[in-house]
Amino acid sequence: MKQAYVYIMSNKNRTTLYVGVTNDIKRRVFEYKFEKNDGFASKYNISDLLYFENILGINKAIKREKQLKNWHKEWKWNLIKENNPDLVDLAKDWYIK
């Protein structure tokens, strides 16, 4: 089985959360940070990775993504803060500037 990732991203002001799934977390975060596409992420300036899970198997990852998307916003914030209490961008050092 291949690795997959469920992730939660936000904008700089931490006012909006975005939950997604991917098989390549570094590529996907790069797209949010540097490629401006139409859609929700672009509209709300989603750019900072606050949380991610490494999951074995894309089907399990999709199931987890759907679960998180159905959570109340407060529950998502609690999950993020449990693992990233300072709400830092976990991908801030992933790319050469």
Buried (B, 14 or more C-beta within 10 A) or exposed (E): EEEBBBBBBBBEEEEBBBBBBBEEBEEBBBBBBEEEEEEEBEEBBBBBBBBBBEBEEBEBBBBBBEEBBEBEEEEBBEBBEEEBEEBEBBBEEEEEE
